[in-house]
């Protein structure tokens, strides 16, 4: 099975219903994300690569913040929609289709590599991290990855996820995911999720060794509590109780920064 083709096919399909963030990148949510990113980016205009951009969530935010942004995704449909969103907002972002594990950029091209909700769906996260390290500047290179342990196999969390799907099936909805897309995801990814090393285990403890092995150090984590609390407030009260999501941000420096 061509796992990457399967991933591409799913996100091509999902691009029509996928939204940026919970509320479509508006208002309070947008400002919370900008604050979280600013803590790790510092001052000045940076050259930033957004890998696995989807419909451009991080790319659009970072462009609004004044950075020079290049954004890529394995799904051409996602790239097309992200481009249209950037145009509608009057933002200058360079988008293209490519593989997160095989980037078409020269060594040291970027100051920062960012991604959101990508680690869990990589067939070869070690290769991806090595690529991200390669394209980073040897003087000030930094990676920022945002993810969560979405499919934690712990019994309590598995039960809550099952109940959440059941509740959605009887008509209760959240603002992010329709029951149809949730079912389609399960059916599609179940055929190859055992080929994704981090699918069941995206935690600080599990990803830290990968960052270190890829040539990063000073690995730091943030829990993004304010964003998590905002997301919870958007859910139906029943889904809020059943929610098992926990989002974190990991930031690390390219080792050669201090050499």
Backbone as CSV, one residue per row, in Angstrom:
resi,resn,N_x,N_y,N_z,CA_x,CA_y,CA_z,C_x,C_y,C_z
1,UNK,0.836,-1.205,0.000,0.000,0.000,0.000,0.874,1.260,0.000
2,UNK,0.522,2.222,-0.828,1.216,3.501,-0.858,0.590,4.392,0.216
3,UNK,1.214,4.420,1.390,0.648,5.140,2.533,0.505,6.632,2.241
4,UNK,1.501,7.213,1.638,1.435,8.651,1.373,0.329,8.991,0.382
5,UNK,0.095,8.110,-0.580,-1.018,8.333,-1.517,-2.343,8.268,-0.770
6,UNK,-2.464,7.348,0.191,-3.671,7.246,1.002,-3.882,8.514,1.825
7,UNK,-2.808,9.023,2.400,-2.897,10.255,3.191,-3.317,11.420,2.301
8,UNK,-2.695,11.515,1.147,-3.030,12.585,0.208,-4.494,12.508,-0.212
9,UNK,-4.971,11.323,-0.530,-6.359,11.159,-0.970,-7.340,11.599,0.109
10,UNK,-7.053,11.237,1.363,-7.977,11.614,2.439,-8.046,13.133,2.577
11,UNK,-6.884,13.792,2.603,-6.890,15.236,2.838,-7.357,16.017,1.617
12,UNK,-7.221,15.451,0.432,-7.854,16.063,-0.738,-9.368,16.085,-0.534
13,UNK,-9.916,14.956,-0.074,-11.353,14.883,0.180,-11.755,15.805,1.328
14,UNK,-10.966,15.800,2.382,-11.297,16.553,3.603,-11.176,18.060,3.407
15,UNK,-10.469,18.494,2.396,-10.223,19.923,2.202,-11.506,20.731,2.048
16,UNK,-12.571,20.097,1.567,-13.817,20.831,1.346,-14.526,21.181,2.646
17,UNK,-14.285,20.410,3.705,-14.988,20.649,4.967,-14.072,21.090,6.099
18,UNK,-12.770,20.999,5.896,-11.813,21.356,6.943,-11.800,22.868,7.123
19,UNK,-11.791,23.317,8.394,-11.716,24.752,8.649,-10.449,25.064,9.419
20,UNK,-10.039,26.326,9.340,-8.858,26.767,10.071,-9.228,27.007,11.523
21,UNK,-8.674,26.209,12.414,-8.992,26.368,13.824,-10.403,25.915,14.108
22,UNK,-11.001,26.462,15.144,-12.356,26.092,15.539,-13.369,26.997,14.867
23,UNK,-13.064,28.284,14.806,-14.039,29.250,14.312,-13.637,29.872,12.986
24,UNK,-12.718,29.243,12.275,-12.339,29.763,10.975,-11.330,30.888,11.050
25,UNK,-10.469,30.866,12.059,-9.386,31.841,12.174,-9.909,33.243,12.431
26,UNK,-10.886,33.368,13.279,-11.438,34.681,13.554,-11.235,35.077,15.015
27,UNK,-11.238,36.381,15.248,-11.328,36.955,16.573,-10.378,36.444,17.625
28,UNK,-10.964,36.042,18.750,-10.196,35.670,19.935,-9.229,34.524,19.662
29,UNK,-9.675,33.524,18.933,-8.810,32.377,18.669,-7.548,32.794,17.923
30,UNK,-7.710,33.643,16.932,-6.569,34.098,16.146,-5.546,34.809,17.028
31,UNK,-6.031,35.666,17.919,-5.118,36.413,18.786,-4.415,35.500,19.780
32,UNK,-5.102,34.486,20.281,-4.469,33.540,21.204,-3.324,32.800,20.525
33,UNK,-3.535,32.401,19.282,-2.478,31.705,18.555,-1.297,32.632,18.269
34,UNK,-1.580,33.867,17.919,-0.500,34.821,17.663,0.347,35.027,18.916
35,UNK,-0.310,35.138,20.052,0.420,35.313,21.310,1.314,34.113,21.591
36,UNK,0.777,32.916,21.379,1.548,31.695,21.645,2.764,31.603,20.727
37,UNK,2.585,31.949,19.467,3.687,31.880,18.508,4.739,32.952,18.785
38,UNK,4.290,34.149,19.144,5.214,35.257,19.384,6.208,34.955,20.489
39,UNK,5.790,34.192,21.479,6.674,33.845,22.588,7.911,33.095,22.113
40,UNK,7.788,32.381,21.002,8.894,31.553,20.510,9.605,32.149,19.296
41,UNK,8.986,33.140,18.670,9.573,33.711,17.457,10.466,34.913,17.730
42,UNK,10.185,35.629,18.790,10.986,36.802,19.100,10.670,37.967,18.172
43,UNK,11.627,38.904,18.065,11.431,40.116,17.274,11.973,39.953,15.854
44,UNK,11.519,40.832,14.978,12.049,40.870,13.622,11.279,40.013,12.636
45,UNK,11.477,40.313,11.345,10.814,39.574,10.266,11.632,38.331,9.939
46,UNK,10.983,37.188,9.931,11.662,35.911,9.737,11.201,35.222,8.457
47,UNK,12.078,34.386,7.910,11.699,33.514,6.792,11.207,32.203,7.399
48,UNK,9.931,31.916,7.208,9.304,30.782,7.886,8.719,29.806,6.872
49,UNK,8.942,28.521,7.115,8.353,27.446,6.311,7.297,26.732,7.141
50,UNK,6.068,26.718,6.629,4.966,25.995,7.274,4.781,24.669,6.534
51,UNK,5.109,23.582,7.203,5.044,22.249,6.594,3.730,21.575,6.993
52,UNK,3.005,21.028,6.015,1.698,20.447,6.305,0.707,21.554,6.621
53,UNK,0.684,22.574,5.781,-0.083,23.787,6.063,-1.590,23.577,6.079
54,UNK,-2.079,22.509,5.413,-3.530,22.336,5.334,-4.141,23.509,4.588
55,UNK,-5.156,24.128,5.179,-5.771,25.299,4.555,-5.115,26.594,5.010
56,UNK,-3.888,26.474,5.519,-3.079,27.665,5.756,-3.189,28.293,7.123
57,UNK,-3.605,27.513,8.122,-3.822,28.079,9.463,-2.620,28.884,9.944
58,UNK,-1.466,28.228,10.106,-0.286,28.925,10.612,0.270,29.907,9.585
59,UNK,0.263,29.521,8.327,0.819,30.386,7.282,0.136,31.747,7.259
60,UNK,-1.182,31.752,7.352,-1.929,33.009,7.314,-1.663,33.844,8.557
61,UNK,-1.638,33.196,9.717,-1.341,33.918,10.955,0.036,34.565,10.893
62,UNK,1.020,33.791,10.463,2.396,34.283,10.437,2.571,35.400,9.412
63,UNK,1.864,35.307,8.289,1.908,36.383,7.298,1.279,37.651,7.871
64,UNK,0.185,37.498,8.603,-0.440,38.648,9.260,0.514,39.303,10.251
65,UNK,1.376,38.488,10.856,2.338,38.989,11.837,3.552,39.634,11.178
66,UNK,3.597,39.625,9.842,4.648,40.321,9.122,5.811,39.481,8.658
67,UNK,5.716,38.160,8.784,6.823,37.294,8.392,6.736,36.908,6.911
68,UNK,7.867,36.502,6.354,7.929,35.998,4.980,7.661,34.499,5.029
69,UNK,6.532,34.077,4.486,6.061,32.709,4.706,5.993,31.901,3.410
70,UNK,6.542,30.695,3.485,6.378,29.676,2.454,5.620,28.526,3.101
71,UNK,4.641,27.963,2.404,3.813,26.914,3.002,3.615,25.764,2.023
72,UNK,3.712,24.537,2.542,3.600,23.353,1.685,2.660,22.323,2.311
73,UNK,2.101,21.484,1.455,1.237,20.402,1.922,1.253,19.282,0.890
74,UNK,1.004,18.062,1.343,0.974,16.914,0.444,-0.306,16.881,-0.387
75,UNK,-1.324,17.639,0.044,-2.613,17.675,-0.647,-2.725,18.913,-1.527
76,UNK,-2.850,18.710,-2.823,-3.005,19.841,-3.735,-4.303,20.592,-3.465
77,UNK,-5.348,19.870,-3.085,-6.625,20.523,-2.797,-6.510,21.457,-1.600
78,UNK,-5.774,21.034,-0.581,-5.541,21.901,0.576,-4.752,23.142,0.157
79,UNK,-3.724,22.943,-0.647,-2.904,24.061,-1.116,-3.756,25.059,-1.900
80,UNK,-4.613,24.562,-2.780,-5.463,25.438,-3.586,-6.371,26.288,-2.704
81,UNK,-6.947,25.667,-1.682,-7.852,26.402,-0.794,-7.092,27.401,0.074
82,UNK,-5.896,27.021,0.492,-5.074,27.942,1.282,-4.693,29.169,0.453
83,UNK,-4.359,28.943,-0.809,-4.013,30.062,-1.695,-5.185,31.027,-1.843
84,UNK,-6.381,30.490,-2.017,-7.567,31.341,-2.164,-7.825,32.134,-0.891
85,UNK,-7.604,31.493,0.257,-7.807,32.184,1.531,-6.803,33.322,1.690
86,UNK,-5.552,33.073,1.317,-4.528,34.120,1.408,-4.882,35.297,0.497
87,UNK,-5.335,34.985,-0.714,-5.715,36.037,-1.655,-6.876,36.858,-1.114
88,UNK,-7.865,36.187,-0.522,-9.034,36.896,-0.001,-8.673,37.813,1.162
89,UNK,-7.588,37.487,1.858,-7.151,38.306,2.991,-6.050,39.289,2.603
90,UNK,-5.649,39.266,1.341,-4.601,40.165,0.896,-3.241,39.854,1.479
91,UNK,-2.969,38.565,1.697,-1.710,38.148,2.313,-0.790,37.511,1.282
92,UNK,0.498,37.807,1.397,1.494,37.292,0.458,2.168,36.052,1.049
93,UNK,1.718,34.875,0.621,2.284,33.602,1.071,2.580,32.762,-0.167
94,UNK,3.738,32.118,-0.193,4.085,31.232,-1.306,3.680,29.805,-0.957
95,UNK,2.727,29.247,-1.692,2.226,27.896,-1.436,2.702,26.932,-2.522
96,UNK,2.921,25.673,-2.131,3.218,24.634,-3.118,2.928,23.259,-2.533
97,UNK,2.770,22.286,-3.409,2.520,20.906,-2.997,3.855,20.173,-2.886
98,UNK,4.101,19.555,-1.742,5.287,18.710,-1.616,5.183,17.852,-0.360
99,UNK,6.116,16.949,-0.227,6.168,15.968,0.851,6.963,16.534,2.025
100,UNK,6.397,16.473,3.221,7.070,16.980,4.426,8.378,16.264,4.712
101,UNK,8.525,15.056,4.163,9.729,14.267,4.407,10.768,14.413,3.288
102,UNK,10.451,15.214,2.273,11.360,15.378,1.129,11.153,16.775,0.556
103,UNK,11.721,17.767,1.203,11.466,19.158,0.853,12.337,19.627,-0.319
104,UNK,11.771,20.411,-1.233,12.504,20.868,-2.421,13.240,22.186,-2.198
105,UNK,13.797,22.382,-1.015,14.453,23.642,-0.683,15.930,23.426,-0.382
106,UNK,16.714,24.475,-0.611,18.146,24.406,-0.342,18.425,24.374,1.160
107,UNK,19.601,23.928,1.516,20.021,23.915,2.916,20.016,25.339,3.481
108,UNK,19.585,25.450,4.725,19.680,26.715,5.449,18.826,27.849,4.935
109,UNK,17.733,27.560,4.232,16.916,28.614,3.610,16.038,29.375,4.592
110,UNK,15.658,28.736,5.704,14.645,29.321,6.577,15.161,29.559,7.994
111,UNK,14.562,30.555,8.637,14.865,30.823,10.046,14.073,29.898,10.962
112,UNK,12.845,29.586,10.545,11.943,28.780,11.374,11.155,27.817,10.490
113,UNK,10.975,26.600,10.972,10.039,25.645,10.373,8.923,25.416,11.381
114,UNK,7.677,25.547,10.935,6.531,25.336,11.820,5.610,24.276,11.229
115,UNK,4.826,23.656,12.077,3.757,22.768,11.607,2.732,22.577,12.704
116,UNK,1.522,22.268,12.296,0.409,22.103,13.232,-0.344,20.823,12.879
117,UNK,-0.419,19.925,13.865,-1.152,18.666,13.729,-0.626,17.838,12.558
118,UNK,0.687,17.713,12.487,1.326,16.969,11.406,2.085,15.746,11.901
119,UNK,2.734,15.841,13.059,3.605,14.762,13.530,2.904,13.410,13.539
120,UNK,1.652,13.385,13.988,0.934,12.119,14.160,0.708,11.374,12.847
121,UNK,0.664,12.111,11.743,0.316,11.482,10.462,1.514,11.279,9.544
122,UNK,2.740,11.380,10.088,3.944,11.172,9.284,4.362,9.703,9.274
123,UNK,4.563,9.110,8.107,5.062,7.727,8.055,6.491,7.607,8.580
124,UNK,7.279,8.662,8.386,8.692,8.641,8.807,9.036,9.945,9.526
125,UNK,8.593,10.116,10.760,8.846,11.379,11.462,10.322,11.692,11.636
126,UNK,11.152,10.664,11.768,12.591,10.904,11.903,13.153,11.545,10.634
127,UNK,12.715,11.059,9.486,13.165,11.621,8.211,12.664,13.053,8.043
128,UNK,11.411,13.284,8.437,10.844,14.628,8.328,11.628,15.625,9.174
129,UNK,11.919,15.252,10.411,12.659,16.150,11.297,14.063,16.433,10.774
130,UNK,14.695,15.446,10.189,16.018,15.657,9.598,15.939,16.642,8.430
131,UNK,14.876,16.540,7.641,14.669,17.467,6.532,14.432,18.889,7.044
132,UNK,13.623,19.004,8.094,13.354,20.329,8.643,14.636,20.953,9.181
133,UNK,15.470,20.121,9.800,16.748,20.604,10.301,17.631,21.077,9.143
134,UNK,17.617,20.324,8.056,18.469,20.647,6.907,18.163,22.020,6.323
135,UNK,16.875,22.350,6.203,16.503,23.607,5.544,16.581,24.809,6.477
136,UNK,16.898,24.576,7.750,17.005,25.668,8.711,18.377,26.328,8.676
137,UNK,18.374,27.600,8.960,19.616,28.364,9.034,20.534,27.785,10.110
138,UNK,21.838,27.675,9.828,22.769,27.162,10.829,23.039,28.166,11.948
139,UNK,22.581,29.395,11.783,22.857,30.427,12.779,21.719,30.635,13.769
140,UNK,20.496,30.552,13.307,19.371,30.851,14.204,18.169,29.944,13.956
141,UNK,18.419,28.768,13.416,17.323,27.882,13.035,16.521,27.345,14.203
142,UNK,15.202,27.331,14.037,14.313,26.839,15.092,13.137,26.103,14.470
143,UNK,12.683,25.052,15.137,11.475,24.344,14.715,10.413,24.509,15.789
144,UNK,9.175,24.712,15.346,8.024,24.810,16.246,6.959,23.856,15.726
145,UNK,6.631,22.851,16.519,5.622,21.864,16.118,4.490,21.852,17.138
146,UNK,3.266,21.840,16.642,2.080,21.822,17.499,1.319,20.539,17.220
147,UNK,0.980,19.810,18.274,0.266,18.552,18.070,-0.438,18.137,19.355
148,UNK,-1.019,16.936,19.340,-1.715,16.411,20.511,-1.841,14.906,20.402
149,UNK,-2.068,14.274,21.522,-2.183,12.812,21.543,-3.632,12.421,21.246
150,UNK,-4.030,12.618,19.990,-5.434,12.506,19.594,-6.015,11.107,19.768
151,UNK,-5.197,10.088,19.618,-5.714,8.713,19.611,-5.111,7.886,20.737
152,UNK,-4.920,8.528,21.863,-4.381,7.874,23.060,-5.153,6.578,23.321
153,UNK,-4.452,5.426,23.373,-5.136,4.139,23.548,-5.567,3.839,24.981
154,UNK,-5.336,4.755,25.907,-5.754,4.533,27.294,-7.251,4.225,27.335
155,UNK,-7.683,3.204,28.091,-9.088,2.778,28.098,-10.085,3.902,28.354
156,UNK,-9.821,4.754,29.325,-10.757,5.836,29.642,-10.947,6.771,28.457
157,UNK,-9.860,7.097,27.793,-9.948,8.010,26.656,-10.615,7.337,25.457
158,UNK,-10.369,6.056,25.286,-11.023,5.347,24.186,-12.531,5.330,24.391
159,UNK,-12.977,5.118,25.619,-14.411,5.110,25.923,-15.013,6.487,25.664
160,UNK,-14.313,7.535,26.088,-14.825,8.890,25.881,-14.934,9.222,24.395
161,UNK,-13.954,8.802,23.616,-14.022,9.062,22.176,-15.182,8.311,21.545
162,UNK,-15.410,7.081,21.985,-16.526,6.293,21.457,-17.857,6.958,21.814
163,UNK,-17.985,7.415,23.059,-19.216,8.078,23.490,-19.431,9.387,22.730
164,UNK,-18.339,10.086,22.471,-18.436,11.340,21.727,-18.988,11.097,20.324
165,UNK,-18.516,10.046,19.668,-19.024,9.715,18.332,-20.496,9.316,18.391
166,UNK,-20.852,8.590,19.444,-22.240,8.177,19.610,-23.149,9.392,19.777
167,UNK,-22.711,10.338,20.588,-23.487,11.556,20.822,-23.649,12.348,19.524
168,UNK,-22.578,12.436,18.740,-22.662,13.146,17.463,-23.618,12.443,16.504
169,UNK,-23.679,11.130,16.605,-24.545,10.353,15.721,-26.019,10.630,15.971
170,UNK,-26.354,11.068,17.189,-27.761,11.352,17.495,-28.085,12.839,17.340
171,UNK,-27.135,13.574,16.777,-27.463,14.948,16.405,-26.696,16.046,17.084
172,UNK,-25.894,15.751,18.086,-25.102,16.787,18.749,-23.842,17.015,17.931
173,UNK,-23.541,18.266,17.632,-22.398,18.577,16.778,-21.433,19.523,17.484
174,UNK,-20.171,19.448,17.069,-19.238,20.499,17.455,-19.006,21.371,16.230
175,UNK,-18.134,22.369,16.369,-17.934,23.314,15.273,-16.767,22.927,14.381
176,UNK,-16.140,21.806,14.674,-14.943,21.419,13.932,-15.173,20.257,12.985
177,UNK,-15.898,19.238,13.465,-15.911,17.972,12.745,-17.324,17.436,12.616
178,UNK,-17.747,17.138,11.409,-19.044,16.512,11.215,-18.929,15.020,11.497
179,UNK,-20.054,14.403,11.788,-20.036,12.962,12.038,-19.569,12.218,10.787
180,UNK,-19.979,12.718,9.609,-19.578,12.074,8.357,-18.066,12.068,8.199
181,UNK,-17.423,13.216,8.444,-15.970,13.278,8.275,-15.263,12.425,9.312
182,UNK,-15.834,12.335,10.518,-15.241,11.499,11.563,-15.273,10.031,11.158
183,UNK,-16.410,9.586,10.637,-16.527,8.200,10.177,-15.597,7.925,9.003
184,UNK,-15.544,8.854,8.072,-14.687,8.691,6.895,-13.222,8.597,7.328
185,UNK,-12.841,9.411,8.301,-11.468,9.364,8.805,-11.155,7.983,9.370
186,UNK,-12.033,7.483,10.234,-11.809,6.170,10.854,-11.662,5.082,9.799
187,UNK,-12.546,5.103,8.824,-12.522,4.082,7.784,-11.250,4.172,6.944
188,UNK,-10.834,5.392,6.655,-9.683,5.586,5.775,-8.372,5.261,6.491
189,UNK,-8.155,5.864,7.645,-6.879,5.707,8.347,-6.706,4.331,8.985
190,UNK,-7.803,3.627,9.236,-7.682,2.310,9.873,-6.902,1.328,9.005
191,UNK,-6.832,1.595,7.712,-6.130,0.689,6.811,-4.618,0.813,6.845
192,UNK,-4.114,1.900,7.444,-2.651,2.082,7.429,-2.107,2.793,8.666
193,UNK,-2.952,3.031,9.685,-2.442,3.788,10.836,-1.323,3.073,11.589
194,UNK,-1.208,1.756,11.397,-0.099,1.045,12.032,1.234,1.345,11.339
195,UNK,1.178,2.067,10.217,2.399,2.488,9.524,2.832,3.896,9.937
196,UNK,2.103,4.484,10.883,2.402,5.834,11.361,2.921,5.732,12.793
197,UNK,4.223,5.853,13.020,4.831,5.595,14.334,4.254,6.402,15.489
198,UNK,3.773,7.633,15.218,3.290,8.492,16.303,1.764,8.548,16.384
199,UNK,1.095,7.747,15.600,-0.370,7.812,15.536,-1.011,7.661,16.914
200,UNK,-0.525,6.712,17.706,-1.103,6.450,19.028,-0.313,7.089,20.162
201,UNK,0.729,7.840,19.829,1.609,8.278,20.910,2.337,9.575,20.567
202,UNK,1.589,10.669,20.488,2.221,11.975,20.288,2.236,12.692,21.630
203,UNK,3.287,12.471,22.385,3.462,13.088,23.699,4.864,13.687,23.780
204,UNK,5.066,14.649,24.675,6.417,15.203,24.836,7.477,14.125,25.023
205,UNK,7.160,13.096,25.819,8.145,12.042,26.090,8.477,11.228,24.841
206,UNK,7.525,11.100,23.941,7.756,10.267,22.755,8.428,11.030,21.620
207,UNK,8.206,12.345,21.550,8.781,13.096,20.431,10.144,13.709,20.751
208,UNK,10.446,13.914,22.029,11.735,14.522,22.388,12.925,13.768,21.802
209,UNK,12.992,12.434,21.932,14.136,11.713,21.352,14.272,11.921,19.848
210,UNK,13.153,12.048,19.147,13.198,12.252,17.699,13.826,13.603,17.355
211,UNK,13.475,14.626,18.117,14.055,15.950,17.884,15.555,15.939,18.159
212,UNK,15.949,15.293,19.237,17.368,15.237,19.593,18.168,14.480,18.539
213,UNK,17.624,13.358,18.075,18.323,12.546,17.076,18.441,13.258,15.734
214,UNK,17.513,14.179,15.463,17.517,14.891,14.179,18.432,16.115,14.189
215,UNK,19.089,16.375,15.314,20.025,17.495,15.358,19.495,18.754,16.006
216,UNK,18.499,18.602,16.879,17.969,19.735,17.634,18.343,19.589,19.104
217,UNK,18.350,20.722,19.811,18.510,20.663,21.260,17.657,21.755,21.895
218,UNK,17.794,21.917,23.203,16.989,22.889,23.945,15.502,22.692,23.636
219,UNK,15.056,21.445,23.710,13.669,21.101,23.389,12.761,21.527,24.543
220,UNK,11.799,22.394,24.248,10.897,22.914,25.272,9.444,22.701,24.854
221,UNK,8.579,22.523,25.863,7.164,22.272,25.608,6.282,23.301,26.304
222,UNK,5.180,23.647,25.637,4.150,24.507,26.217,2.813,23.798,26.061
223,UNK,1.948,23.913,27.072,0.670,23.192,27.041,-0.433,23.924,26.288
224,UNK,-0.262,25.196,25.975,-1.273,25.971,25.246,-2.625,25.923,25.957
225,UNK,-2.606,26.164,27.255,-3.818,26.038,28.066,-4.919,26.997,27.631
226,UNK,-4.559,28.239,27.330,-5.583,29.216,26.957,-6.288,28.822,25.664
227,UNK,-5.519,28.291,24.723,-6.117,27.847,23.461,-7.004,26.632,23.701
228,UNK,-6.532,25.709,24.538,-7.332,24.527,24.864,-8.648,24.932,25.526
229,UNK,-8.587,25.869,26.459,-9.803,26.323,27.140,-10.749,27.016,26.163
230,UNK,-10.191,27.772,25.236,-11.026,28.412,24.219,-11.734,27.355,23.374
231,UNK,-10.991,26.358,22.938,-11.570,25.285,22.127,-12.698,24.580,22.860
232,UNK,-12.499,24.323,24.149,-13.537,23.656,24.936,-14.811,24.487,24.995
233,UNK,-14.666,25.795,25.086,-15.845,26.667,25.182,-16.690,26.637,23.915
234,UNK,-16.093,26.223,22.800,-16.837,26.175,21.540,-17.665,24.897,21.399
235,UNK,-17.434,23.931,22.281,-18.106,22.639,22.177,-19.455,22.633,22.878
236,UNK,-20.344,21.770,22.408,-21.585,21.482,23.127,-21.204,20.967,24.513
237,UNK,-21.953,21.322,25.570,-21.602,20.895,26.933,-21.346,19.399,27.084
238,UNK,-22.118,18.580,26.379,-21.916,17.130,26.477,-20.574,16.744,25.867
239,UNK,-20.271,17.303,24.700,-18.995,17.002,24.052,-17.822,17.564,24.850
240,UNK,-18.058,18.650,25.558,-17.005,19.235,26.396,-16.587,18.252,27.485
241,UNK,-17.561,17.596,28.080,-17.280,16.620,29.142,-16.514,15.421,28.590
242,UNK,-16.850,15.032,27.368,-16.242,13.839,26.770,-14.926,14.130,26.052
243,UNK,-14.583,15.388,25.920,-13.389,15.755,25.163,-12.117,15.201,25.793
244,UNK,-11.248,14.633,24.966,-9.977,14.073,25.455,-8.765,14.762,24.832
245,UNK,-8.998,15.765,24.000,-7.895,16.425,23.304,-7.013,17.215,24.266
246,UNK,-5.736,17.176,24.025,-4.785,18.028,24.746,-3.706,18.445,23.758
247,UNK,-3.560,19.745,23.571,-2.650,20.273,22.560,-1.389,20.811,23.223
248,UNK,-0.243,20.564,22.602,1.002,21.120,23.122,1.839,21.680,21.978
249,UNK,2.749,22.542,22.332,3.704,23.114,21.382,5.101,22.700,21.800
250,UNK,5.877,22.232,20.843,7.276,21.903,21.106,8.152,22.820,20.256
251,UNK,9.132,23.445,20.894,10.078,24.316,20.198,11.487,23.813,20.463
252,UNK,12.312,23.804,19.432,13.688,23.325,19.586,14.605,24.091,18.641
253,UNK,15.863,24.203,19.027,16.856,24.919,18.231,17.734,23.955,17.449
254,UNK,18.133,24.384,16.272,19.128,23.627,15.522,20.450,23.687,16.295
255,UNK,21.065,22.556,16.506,22.242,22.483,17.372,23.341,23.449,16.953
256,UNK,23.505,23.655,15.666,24.597,24.497,15.182,24.425,25.968,15.520
257,UNK,23.285,26.328,16.122,23.051,27.714,16.514,24.206,28.252,17.360
258,UNK,24.692,27.432,18.258,25.691,27.918,19.209,27.093,27.433,18.871
259,UNK,27.286,26.950,17.660,28.611,26.479,17.256,29.298,27.517,16.384
